[in-house]
Amino acid sequence: YRVPLPTAGRWREIFNTDATDYGGSGKGNGGAVEARAEAGGISATMLLPPLSTIMLEFAPD
């Protein structure tokens, strides 16, 4: 999925209910996604596991 984000840069995945720690299948984004500014705005392509919630935190360099 392409998801809009407020700021370009690295976003760290701080919570994923599909993680194996919570009994999920372990699908996710490898710990982070990169948001880029494009013609349609700022967004990141990410995996959103079904029936789950993820939380991202902006992680500037």
mmCIF file as Biopython writes it, N, C-alpha, C and O atoms, coordinates in Angstrom:
data_model
#
loop_
_atom_site.group_PDB
_atom_site.id
_atom_site.type_symbol
_atom_site.label_atom_id
_atom_site.label_alt_id
_atom_site.label_comp_id
_atom_site.label_asym_id
_atom_site.label_entity_id
_atom_site.label_seq_id
_atom_site.pdbx_PDB_ins_code
_atom_site.Cartn_x
_atom_site.Cartn_y
_atom_site.Cartn_z
_atom_site.occupancy
_atom_site.B_iso_or_equiv
_atom_site.auth_seq_id
_atom_site.auth_asym_id
_atom_site.pdbx_PDB_model_num
ATOM 1   N N  . TYR A ? 1  ? 0.827  -1.180  0.000  1.0 0.0 1  A 1 
ATOM 2   C CA . TYR A ? 1  ? 0.000  0.000   0.000  1.0 0.0 1  A 1 
ATOM 3   C C  . TYR A ? 1  ? 0.873  1.246   0.000  1.0 0.0 1  A 1 
ATOM 4   O O  . TYR A ? 1  ? 1.952  1.245   0.594  1.0 0.0 1  A 1 
ATOM 5   N N  . ARG A ? 2  ? 0.424  2.301   -0.654 1.0 0.0 2  A 1 
ATOM 6   C CA . ARG A ? 2  ? 1.083  3.604   -0.582 1.0 0.0 2  A 1 
ATOM 7   C C  . ARG A ? 2  ? 0.283  4.427   0.428  1.0 0.0 2  A 1 
ATOM 8   O O  . ARG A ? 2  ? -0.913 4.658   0.255  1.0 0.0 2  A 1 
ATOM 9   N N  . VAL A ? 3  ? 0.968  4.862   1.480  1.0 0.0 3  A 1 
ATOM 10  C CA . VAL A ? 3  ? 0.325  5.561   2.592  1.0 0.0 3  A 1 
ATOM 11  C C  . VAL A ? 3  ? 0.908  6.971   2.716  1.0 0.0 3  A 1 
ATOM 12  O O  . VAL A ? 3  ? 2.128  7.128   2.750  1.0 0.0 3  A 1 
ATOM 13  N N  . PRO A ? 4  ? 0.049  8.006   2.784  1.0 0.0 4  A 1 
ATOM 14  C CA . PRO A ? 4  ? 0.569  9.360   2.956  1.0 0.0 4  A 1 
ATOM 15  C C  . PRO A ? 4  ? 1.146  9.553   4.360  1.0 0.0 4  A 1 
ATOM 16  O O  . PRO A ? 4  ? 0.610  9.037   5.340  1.0 0.0 4  A 1 
ATOM 17  N N  . LEU A ? 5  ? 2.241  10.300  4.438  1.0 0.0 5  A 1 
ATOM 18  C CA . LEU A ? 5  ? 2.882  10.612  5.717  1.0 0.0 5  A 1 
ATOM 19  C C  . LEU A ? 5  ? 3.193  12.106  5.740  1.0 0.0 5  A 1 
ATOM 20  O O  . LEU A ? 5  ? 3.338  12.717  4.681  1.0 0.0 5  A 1 
ATOM 21  N N  . PRO A ? 6  ? 3.300  12.711  6.932  1.0 0.0 6  A 1 
ATOM 22  C CA . PRO A ? 6  ? 3.478  14.161  7.013  1.0 0.0 6  A 1 
ATOM 23  C C  . PRO A ? 6  ? 4.873  14.671  6.662  1.0 0.0 6  A 1 
ATOM 24  O O  . PRO A ? 6  ? 5.026  15.844  6.322  1.0 0.0 6  A 1 
ATOM 25  N N  . THR A ? 7  ? 5.896  13.811  6.737  1.0 0.0 7  A 1 
ATOM 26  C CA . THR A ? 7  ? 7.273  14.249  6.525  1.0 0.0 7  A 1 
ATOM 27  C C  . THR A ? 7  ? 8.047  13.199  5.743  1.0 0.0 7  A 1 
ATOM 28  O O  . THR A ? 7  ? 7.915  12.003  6.003  1.0 0.0 7  A 1 
ATOM 29  N N  . ALA A ? 8  ? 8.853  13.644  4.787  1.0 0.0 8  A 1 
ATOM 30  C CA . ALA A ? 8  ? 9.716  12.725  4.043  1.0 0.0 8  A 1 
ATOM 31  C C  . ALA A ? 8  ? 10.857 12.268  4.938  1.0 0.0 8  A 1 
ATOM 32  O O  . ALA A ? 8  ? 11.314 13.013  5.805  1.0 0.0 8  A 1 
ATOM 33  N N  . GLY A ? 9  ? 11.309 11.047  4.726  1.0 0.0 9  A 1 
ATOM 34  C CA . GLY A ? 9  ? 12.425 10.498  5.489  1.0 0.0 9  A 1 
ATOM 35  C C  . GLY A ? 9  ? 12.116 9.108   6.013  1.0 0.0 9  A 1 
ATOM 36  O O  . GLY A ? 9  ? 11.171 8.456   5.572  1.0 0.0 9  A 1 
ATOM 37  N N  . ARG A ? 10 ? 12.925 8.669   6.957  1.0 0.0 10 A 1 
ATOM 38  C CA . ARG A ? 10 ? 12.814 7.314   7.509  1.0 0.0 10 A 1 
ATOM 39  C C  . ARG A ? 10 ? 11.787 7.289   8.638  1.0 0.0 10 A 1 
ATOM 40  O O  . ARG A ? 10 ? 11.790 8.143   9.524  1.0 0.0 10 A 1 
ATOM 41  N N  . TRP A ? 11 ? 10.910 6.289   8.582  1.0 0.0 11 A 1 
ATOM 42  C CA . TRP A ? 11 ? 9.904  6.067   9.618  1.0 0.0 11 A 1 
ATOM 43  C C  . TRP A ? 11 ? 10.119 4.672   10.186 1.0 0.0 11 A 1 
ATOM 44  O O  . TRP A ? 11 ? 10.082 3.681   9.457  1.0 0.0 11 A 1 
ATOM 45  N N  . ARG A ? 12 ? 10.341 4.604   11.472 1.0 0.0 12 A 1 
ATOM 46  C CA . ARG A ? 12 ? 10.615 3.342   12.157 1.0 0.0 12 A 1 
ATOM 47  C C  . ARG A ? 12 ? 9.298  2.701   12.594 1.0 0.0 12 A 1 
ATOM 48  O O  . ARG A ? 12 ? 8.413  3.370   13.129 1.0 0.0 12 A 1 
ATOM 49  N N  . GLU A ? 13 ? 9.187  1.399   12.356 1.0 0.0 13 A 1 
ATOM 50  C CA . GLU A ? 13 ? 8.008  0.651   12.787 1.0 0.0 13 A 1 
ATOM 51  C C  . GLU A ? 13 ? 8.195  0.312   14.269 1.0 0.0 13 A 1 
ATOM 52  O O  . GLU A ? 13 ? 9.027  -0.528  14.611 1.0 0.0 13 A 1 
ATOM 53  N N  . ILE A ? 14 ? 7.427  0.960   15.148 1.0 0.0 14 A 1 
ATOM 54  C CA . ILE A ? 14 ? 7.611  0.760   16.588 1.0 0.0 14 A 1 
ATOM 55  C C  . ILE A ? 14 ? 6.633  -0.251  17.173 1.0 0.0 14 A 1 
ATOM 56  O O  . ILE A ? 14 ? 6.825  -0.726  18.292 1.0 0.0 14 A 1 
ATOM 57  N N  . PHE A ? 15 ? 5.583  -0.582  16.422 1.0 0.0 15 A 1 
ATOM 58  C CA . PHE A ? 15 ? 4.602  -1.552  16.913 1.0 0.0 15 A 1 
ATOM 59  C C  . PHE A ? 15 ? 3.934  -2.201  15.720 1.0 0.0 15 A 1 
ATOM 60  O O  . PHE A ? 15 ? 3.544  -1.517  14.773 1.0 0.0 15 A 1 
ATOM 61  N N  . ASN A ? 16 ? 3.800  -3.521  15.757 1.0 0.0 16 A 1 
ATOM 62  C CA . ASN A ? 16 ? 3.148  -4.277  14.694 1.0 0.0 16 A 1 
ATOM 63  C C  . ASN A ? 16 ? 2.443  -5.454  15.353 1.0 0.0 16 A 1 
ATOM 64  O O  . ASN A ? 16 ? 3.097  -6.371  15.849 1.0 0.0 16 A 1 
ATOM 65  N N  . THR A ? 17 ? 1.116  -5.435  15.361 1.0 0.0 17 A 1 
ATOM 66  C CA . THR A ? 17 ? 0.373  -6.511  16.021 1.0 0.0 17 A 1 
ATOM 67  C C  . THR A ? 17 ? 0.506  -7.842  15.298 1.0 0.0 17 A 1 
ATOM 68  O O  . THR A ? 17 ? 0.114  -8.875  15.840 1.0 0.0 17 A 1 
ATOM 69  N N  . ASP A ? 18 ? 1.052  -7.840  14.081 1.0 0.0 18 A 1 
ATOM 70  C CA . ASP A ? 18 ? 1.265  -9.089  13.355 1.0 0.0 18 A 1 
ATOM 71  C C  . ASP A ? 18 ? 2.645  -9.688  13.644 1.0 0.0 18 A 1 
ATOM 72  O O  . ASP A ? 18 ? 3.003  -10.713 13.062 1.0 0.0 18 A 1 
ATOM 73  N N  . ALA A ? 19 ? 3.414  -9.069  14.525 1.0 0.0 19 A 1 
ATOM 74  C CA . ALA A ? 19 ? 4.731  -9.603  14.896 1.0 0.0 19 A 1 
ATOM 75  C C  . ALA A ? 19 ? 4.566  -10.937 15.631 1.0 0.0 19 A 1 
ATOM 76  O O  . ALA A ? 19 ? 3.558  -11.170 16.298 1.0 0.0 19 A 1 
ATOM 77  N N  . THR A ? 20 ? 5.556  -11.791 15.500 1.0 0.0 20 A 1 
ATOM 78  C CA . THR A ? 20 ? 5.502  -13.093 16.169 1.0 0.0 20 A 1 
ATOM 79  C C  . THR A ? 20 ? 5.462  -12.947 17.688 1.0 0.0 20 A 1 
ATOM 80  O O  . THR A ? 20 ? 4.962  -13.836 18.376 1.0 0.0 20 A 1 
ATOM 81  N N  . ASP A ? 21 ? 5.982  -11.837 18.224 1.0 0.0 21 A 1 
ATOM 82  C CA . ASP A ? 21 ? 5.918  -11.584 19.673 1.0 0.0 21 A 1 
ATOM 83  C C  . ASP A ? 21 ? 4.484  -11.558 20.180 1.0 0.0 21 A 1 
ATOM 84  O O  . ASP A ? 21 ? 4.227  -11.857 21.346 1.0 0.0 21 A 1 
ATOM 85  N N  . TYR A ? 22 ? 3.548  -11.200 19.305 1.0 0.0 22 A 1 
ATOM 86  C CA . TYR A ? 22 ? 2.139  -11.093 19.682 1.0 0.0 22 A 1 
ATOM 87  C C  . TYR A ? 22 ? 1.300  -12.221 19.091 1.0 0.0 22 A 1 
ATOM 88  O O  . TYR A ? 22 ? 0.072  -12.137 19.080 1.0 0.0 22 A 1 
ATOM 89  N N  . GLY A ? 23 ? 1.946  -13.267 18.603 1.0 0.0 23 A 1 
ATOM 90  C CA . GLY A ? 23 ? 1.229  -14.409 18.051 1.0 0.0 23 A 1 
ATOM 91  C C  . GLY A ? 23 ? 0.846  -14.253 16.590 1.0 0.0 23 A 1 
ATOM 92  O O  . GLY A ? 23 ? 0.038  -15.027 16.078 1.0 0.0 23 A 1 
ATOM 93  N N  . GLY A ? 24 ? 1.416  -13.261 15.910 1.0 0.0 24 A 1 
ATOM 94  C CA . GLY A ? 24 ? 1.103  -13.026 14.499 1.0 0.0 24 A 1 
ATOM 95  C C  . GLY A ? 24 ? 2.001  -13.822 13.570 1.0 0.0 24 A 1 
ATOM 96  O O  . GLY A ? 24 ? 2.808  -14.640 14.012 1.0 0.0 24 A 1 
ATOM 97  N N  . SER A ? 25 ? 1.850  -13.574 12.286 1.0 0.0 25 A 1 
ATOM 98  C CA . SER A ? 25 ? 2.606  -14.317 11.273 1.0 0.0 25 A 1 
ATOM 99  C C  . SER A ? 25 ? 4.002  -13.757 11.027 1.0 0.0 25 A 1 
ATOM 100 O O  . SER A ? 25 ? 4.811  -14.397 10.355 1.0 0.0 25 A 1 
ATOM 101 N N  . GLY A ? 26 ? 4.295  -12.576 11.558 1.0 0.0 26 A 1 
ATOM 102 C CA . GLY A ? 26 ? 5.627  -11.992 11.394 1.0 0.0 26 A 1 
ATOM 103 C C  . GLY A ? 26 ? 5.795  -11.138 10.155 1.0 0.0 26 A 1 
ATOM 104 O O  . GLY A ? 26 ? 6.917  -10.762 9.818  1.0 0.0 26 A 1 
ATOM 105 N N  . LYS A ? 27 ? 4.699  -10.819 9.461  1.0 0.0 27 A 1 
ATOM 106 C CA . LYS A ? 27 ? 4.797  -9.959  8.278  1.0 0.0 27 A 1 
ATOM 107 C C  . LYS A ? 27 ? 4.945  -8.509  8.724  1.0 0.0 27 A 1 
ATOM 108 O O  . LYS A ? 27 ? 4.311  -8.070  9.684  1.0 0.0 27 A 1 
ATOM 109 N N  . GLY A ? 28 ? 5.789  -7.782  8.013  1.0 0.0 28 A 1 
ATOM 110 C CA . GLY A ? 28 ? 5.990  -6.381  8.368  1.0 0.0 28 A 1 
ATOM 111 C C  . GLY A ? 28 ? 6.887  -5.688  7.377  1.0 0.0 28 A 1 
ATOM 112 O O  . GLY A ? 28 ? 7.023  -6.121  6.233  1.0 0.0 28 A 1 
ATOM 113 N N  . ASN A ? 29 ? 7.497  -4.612  7.819  1.0 0.0 29 A 1 
ATOM 114 C CA . ASN A ? 29 ? 8.289  -3.752  6.942  1.0 0.0 29 A 1 
ATOM 115 C C  . ASN A ? 29 ? 9.771  -3.779  7.256  1.0 0.0 29 A 1 
ATOM 116 O O  . ASN A ? 29 ? 10.492 -2.853  6.886  1.0 0.0 29 A 1 
ATOM 117 N N  . GLY A ? 30 ? 10.235 -4.797  7.916  1.0 0.0 30 A 1 
ATOM 118 C CA . GLY A ? 30 ? 11.658 -4.908  8.216  1.0 0.0 30 A 1 
ATOM 119 C C  . GLY A ? 30 ? 12.149 -3.841  9.178  1.0 0.0 30 A 1 
ATOM 120 O O  . GLY A ? 30 ? 13.342 -3.542  9.221  1.0 0.0 30 A 1 
ATOM 121 N N  . GLY A ? 31 ? 11.237 -3.268  9.948  1.0 0.0 31 A 1 
ATOM 122 C CA . GLY A ? 31 ? 11.620 -2.299  10.964 1.0 0.0 31 A 1 
ATOM 123 C C  . GLY A ? 31 ? 11.501 -0.851  10.562 1.0 0.0 31 A 1 
ATOM 124 O O  . GLY A ? 31 ? 11.501 0.022   11.431 1.0 0.0 31 A 1 
ATOM 125 N N  . ALA A ? 32 ? 11.398 -0.555  9.261  1.0 0.0 32 A 1 
ATOM 126 C CA . ALA A ? 32 ? 11.302 0.849   8.842  1.0 0.0 32 A 1 
ATOM 127 C C  . ALA A ? 32 ? 10.792 0.963   7.408  1.0 0.0 32 A 1 
ATOM 128 O O  . ALA A ? 32 ? 10.858 0.012   6.630  1.0 0.0 32 A 1 
ATOM 129 N N  . VAL A ? 33 ? 10.281 2.153   7.078  1.0 0.0 33 A 1 
ATOM 130 C CA . VAL A ? 33 ? 9.901  2.501   5.707  1.0 0.0 33 A 1 
ATOM 131 C C  . VAL A ? 33 ? 10.500 3.867   5.386  1.0 0.0 33 A 1 
ATOM 132 O O  . VAL A ? 33 ? 10.834 4.633   6.289  1.0 0.0 33 A 1 
ATOM 133 N N  . GLU A ? 34 ? 10.632 4.161   4.113  1.0 0.0 34 A 1 
ATOM 134 C CA . GLU A ? 34 ? 11.191 5.440   3.661  1.0 0.0 34 A 1 
ATOM 135 C C  . GLU A ? 34 ? 10.103 6.219   2.928  1.0 0.0 34 A 1 
ATOM 136 O O  . GLU A ? 34 ? 9.595  5.765   1.902  1.0 0.0 34 A 1 
ATOM 137 N N  . ALA A ? 35 ? 9.745  7.392   3.453  1.0 0.0 35 A 1 
ATOM 138 C CA . ALA A ? 35 ? 8.754  8.256   2.803  1.0 0.0 35 A 1 
ATOM 139 C C  . ALA A ? 35 ? 9.471  9.201   1.851  1.0 0.0 35 A 1 
ATOM 140 O O  . ALA A ? 35 ? 10.512 9.769   2.182  1.0 0.0 35 A 1 
ATOM 141 N N  . ARG A ? 36 ? 8.894  9.361   0.655  1.0 0.0 36 A 1 
ATOM 142 C CA . ARG A ? 36 ? 9.498  10.219  -0.358 1.0 0.0 36 A 1 
ATOM 143 C C  . ARG A ? 36 ? 8.485  11.268  -0.829 1.0 0.0 36 A 1 
ATOM 144 O O  . ARG A ? 36 ? 7.282  11.015  -0.891 1.0 0.0 36 A 1 
ATOM 145 N N  . ALA A ? 37 ? 9.005  12.432  -1.153 1.0 0.0 37 A 1 
ATOM 146 C CA . ALA A ? 37 ? 8.168  13.492  -1.725 1.0 0.0 37 A 1 
ATOM 147 C C  . ALA A ? 37 ? 8.072  13.263  -3.229 1.0 0.0 37 A 1 
ATOM 148 O O  . ALA A ? 37 ? 9.088  13.203  -3.921 1.0 0.0 37 A 1 
ATOM 149 N N  . GLU A ? 38 ? 6.850  13.137  -3.727 1.0 0.0 38 A 1 
ATOM 150 C CA . GLU A ? 38 ? 6.599  12.941  -5.150 1.0 0.0 38 A 1 
ATOM 151 C C  . GLU A ? 38 ? 5.506  13.903  -5.587 1.0 0.0 38 A 1 
ATOM 152 O O  . GLU A ? 38 ? 5.022  14.698  -4.782 1.0 0.0 38 A 1 
ATOM 153 N N  . ALA A ? 39 ? 5.120  13.839  -6.834 1.0 0.0 39 A 1 
ATOM 154 C CA . ALA A ? 39 ? 4.122  14.763  -7.375 1.0 0.0 39 A 1 
ATOM 155 C C  . ALA A ? 39 ? 2.814  14.747  -6.582 1.0 0.0 39 A 1 
ATOM 156 O O  . ALA A ? 39 ? 2.164  15.784  -6.448 1.0 0.0 39 A 1 
ATOM 157 N N  . GLY A ? 40 ? 2.429  13.610  -6.068 1.0 0.0 40 A 1 
ATOM 158 C CA . GLY A ? 40 ? 1.174  13.493  -5.328 1.0 0.0 40 A 1 
ATOM 159 C C  . GLY A ? 40 ? 1.294  13.793  -3.849 1.0 0.0 40 A 1 
ATOM 160 O O  . GLY A ? 40 ? 0.311  13.664  -3.120 1.0 0.0 40 A 1 
ATOM 161 N N  . GLY A ? 41 ? 2.471  14.192  -3.380 1.0 0.0 41 A 1 
ATOM 162 C CA . GLY A ? 41 ? 2.675  14.469  -1.957 1.0 0.0 41 A 1 
ATOM 163 C C  . GLY A ? 41 ? 3.722  13.536  -1.373 1.0 0.0 41 A 1 
ATOM 164 O O  . GLY A ? 41 ? 4.455  12.870  -2.104 1.0 0.0 41 A 1 
ATOM 165 N N  . ILE A ? 42 ? 3.782  13.494  -0.066 1.0 0.0 42 A 1 
ATOM 166 C CA . ILE A ? 42 ? 4.751  12.651  0.638  1.0 0.0 42 A 1 
ATOM 167 C C  . ILE A ? 42 ? 4.063  11.349  1.027  1.0 0.0 42 A 1 
ATOM 168 O O  . ILE A ? 42 ? 2.987  11.359  1.624  1.0 0.0 42 A 1 
ATOM 169 N N  . SER A ? 43 ? 4.697  10.220  0.682  1.0 0.0 43 A 1 
ATOM 170 C CA . SER A ? 43 ? 4.110  8.922   1.006  1.0 0.0 43 A 1 
ATOM 171 C C  . SER A ? 43 ? 5.188  7.852   1.052  1.0 0.0 43 A 1 
ATOM 172 O O  . SER A ? 43 ? 6.318  8.053   0.607  1.0 0.0 43 A 1 
ATOM 173 N N  . ALA A ? 44 ? 4.803  6.708   1.605  1.0 0.0 44 A 1 
ATOM 174 C CA . ALA A ? 44 ? 5.693  5.550   1.666  1.0 0.0 44 A 1 
ATOM 175 C C  . ALA A ? 44 ? 4.922  4.318   1.226  1.0 0.0 44 A 1 
ATOM 176 O O  . ALA A ? 44 ? 3.728  4.186   1.496  1.0 0.0 44 A 1 
ATOM 177 N N  . THR A ? 45 ? 5.614  3.423   0.548  1.0 0.0 45 A 1 
ATOM 178 C CA . THR A ? 45 ? 5.032  2.134   0.203  1.0 0.0 45 A 1 
ATOM 179 C C  . THR A ? 45 ? 5.352  1.178   1.336  1.0 0.0 45 A 1 
ATOM 180 O O  . THR A ? 45 ? 6.508  1.037   1.734  1.0 0.0 45 A 1 
ATOM 181 N N  . MET A ? 46 ? 4.317  0.518   1.856  1.0 0.0 46 A 1 
ATOM 182 C CA . MET A ? 46 ? 4.539  -0.382  2.986  1.0 0.0 46 A 1 
ATOM 183 C C  . MET A ? 46 ? 3.608  -1.579  2.941  1.0 0.0 46 A 1 
ATOM 184 O O  . MET A ? 46 ? 2.568  -1.566  2.283  1.0 0.0 46 A 1 
ATOM 185 N N  . LEU A ? 47 ? 4.013  -2.608  3.658  1.0 0.0 47 A 1 
ATOM 186 C CA . LEU A ? 47 ? 3.201  -3.799  3.828  1.0 0.0 47 A 1 
ATOM 187 C C  . LEU A ? 47 ? 2.294  -3.579  5.029  1.0 0.0 47 A 1 
ATOM 188 O O  . LEU A ? 47 ? 2.766  -3.278  6.126  1.0 0.0 47 A 1 
ATOM 189 N N  . LEU A ? 48 ? 0.993  -3.730  4.817  1.0 0.0 48 A 1 
ATOM 190 C CA . LEU A ? 48 ? 0.030  -3.645  5.906  1.0 0.0 48 A 1 
ATOM 191 C C  . LEU A ? 48 ? -0.609 -5.018  6.056  1.0 0.0 48 A 1 
ATOM 192 O O  . LEU A ? 48 ? -1.510 -5.366  5.292  1.0 0.0 48 A 1 
ATOM 193 N N  . PRO A ? 49 ? -0.152 -5.808  7.038  1.0 0.0 49 A 1 
ATOM 194 C CA . PRO A ? 49 ? -0.697 -7.149  7.209  1.0 0.0 49 A 1 
ATOM 195 C C  . PRO A ? 49 ? -2.202 -7.093  7.501  1.0 0.0 49 A 1 
ATOM 196 O O  . PRO A ? 49 ? -2.669 -6.152  8.143  1.0 0.0 49 A 1 
ATOM 197 N N  . PRO A ? 50 ? -2.962 -8.089  7.037  1.0 0.0 50 A 1 
ATOM 198 C CA . PRO A ? 50 ? -4.405 -8.085  7.281  1.0 0.0 50 A 1 
ATOM 199 C C  . PRO A ? 50 ? -4.719 -8.199  8.771  1.0 0.0 50 A 1 
ATOM 200 O O  . PRO A ? 50 ? -4.004 -8.862  9.522  1.0 0.0 50 A 1 
ATOM 201 N N  . LEU A ? 51 ? -5.790 -7.547  9.177  1.0 0.0 51 A 1 
ATOM 202 C CA . LEU A ? 51 ? -6.292 -7.601  10.560 1.0 0.0 51 A 1 
ATOM 203 C C  . LEU A ? 51 ? -5.230 -7.218  11.582 1.0 0.0 51 A 1 
ATOM 204 O O  . LEU A ? 51 ? -5.151 -7.822  12.652 1.0 0.0 51 A 1 
ATOM 205 N N  . SER A ? 52 ? -4.425 -6.230  11.264 1.0 0.0 52 A 1 
ATOM 206 C CA . SER A ? 52 ? -3.358 -5.831  12.181 1.0 0.0 52 A 1 
ATOM 207 C C  . SER A ? 52 ? -3.271 -4.313  12.260 1.0 0.0 52 A 1 
ATOM 208 O O  . SER A ? 52 ? -3.923 -3.592  11.505 1.0 0.0 52 A 1 
ATOM 209 N N  . THR A ? 53 ? -2.459 -3.856  13.180 1.0 0.0 53 A 1 
ATOM 210 C CA . THR A ? 53 ? -2.186 -2.430  13.361 1.0 0.0 53 A 1 
ATOM 211 C C  . THR A ? 53 ? -0.685 -2.234  13.390 1.0 0.0 53 A 1 
ATOM 212 O O  . THR A ? 53 ? 0.033  -3.007  14.025 1.0 0.0 53 A 1 
ATOM 213 N N  . ILE A ? 54 ? -0.204 -1.200  12.705 1.0 0.0 54 A 1 
ATOM 214 C CA . ILE A ? 54 ? 1.205  -0.840  12.837 1.0 0.0 54 A 1 
ATOM 215 C C  . ILE A ? 54 ? 1.281  0.612   13.289 1.0 0.0 54 A 1 
ATOM 216 O O  . ILE A ? 54 ? 0.398  1.416   12.991 1.0 0.0 54 A 1 
ATOM 217 N N  . MET A ? 55 ? 2.341  0.932   14.007 1.0 0.0 55 A 1 
ATOM 218 C CA . MET A ? 55 ? 2.600  2.307   14.429 1.0 0.0 55 A 1 
ATOM 219 C C  . MET A ? 55 ? 3.991  2.683   13.950 1.0 0.0 55 A 1 
ATOM 220 O O  . MET A ? 55 ? 4.942  1.913   14.090 1.0 0.0 55 A 1 
ATOM 221 N N  . LEU A ? 56 ? 4.094  3.875   13.385 1.0 0.0 56 A 1 
ATOM 222 C CA . LEU A ? 56 ? 5.368  4.372   12.875 1.0 0.0 56 A 1 
ATOM 223 C C  . LEU A ? 56 ? 5.801  5.595   13.672 1.0 0.0 56 A 1 
ATOM 224 O O  . LEU A ? 56 ? 4.972  6.356   14.171 1.0 0.0 56 A 1 
ATOM 225 N N  . GLU A ? 57 ? 7.121  5.767   13.782 1.0 0.0 57 A 1 
ATOM 226 C CA . GLU A ? 57 ? 7.699  6.928   14.452 1.0 0.0 57 A 1 
ATOM 227 C C  . GLU A ? 57 ? 8.737  7.528   13.517 1.0 0.0 57 A 1 
ATOM 228 O O  . GLU A ? 57 ? 9.584  6.809   12.986 1.0 0.0 57 A 1 
ATOM 229 N N  . PHE A ? 58 ? 8.679  8.845   13.313 1.0 0.0 58 A 1 
ATOM 230 C CA . PHE A ? 58 ? 9.648  9.504   12.450 1.0 0.0 58 A 1 
ATOM 231 C C  . PHE A ? 58 ? 11.032 9.372   13.067 1.0 0.0 58 A 1 
ATOM 232 O O  . PHE A ? 58 ? 11.220 9.648   14.252 1.0 0.0 58 A 1 
ATOM 233 N N  . ALA A ? 59 ? 11.994 8.952   12.264 1.0 0.0 59 A 1 
ATOM 234 C CA . ALA A ? 59 ? 13.363 8.719   12.744 1.0 0.0 59 A 1 
ATOM 235 C C  . ALA A ? 59 ? 14.340 9.518   11.888 1.0 0.0 59 A 1 
ATOM 236 O O  . ALA A ? 59 ? 14.966 8.959   10.987 1.0 0.0 59 A 1 
ATOM 237 N N  . PRO A ? 60 ? 14.481 10.828  12.156 1.0 0.0 60 A 1 
ATOM 238 C CA . PRO A ? 60 ? 15.400 11.633  11.349 1.0 0.0 60 A 1 
ATOM 239 C C  . PRO A ? 60 ? 16.839 11.170  11.520 1.0 0.0 60 A 1 
ATOM 240 O O  . PRO A ? 60 ? 17.198 10.587  12.544 1.0 0.0 60 A 1 
ATOM 241 N N  . ASP A ? 61 ? 17.654 11.434  10.515 1.0 0.0 61 A 1 
ATOM 242 C CA . ASP A ? 61 ? 19.065 11.009  10.558 1.0 0.0 61 A 1 
ATOM 243 C C  . ASP A ? 61 ? 19.826 11.667  11.661 1.0 0.0 61 A 1 
ATOM 244 O O  . ASP A ? 61 ? 21.020 11.413  11.824 1.0 0.0 61 A 1 
#
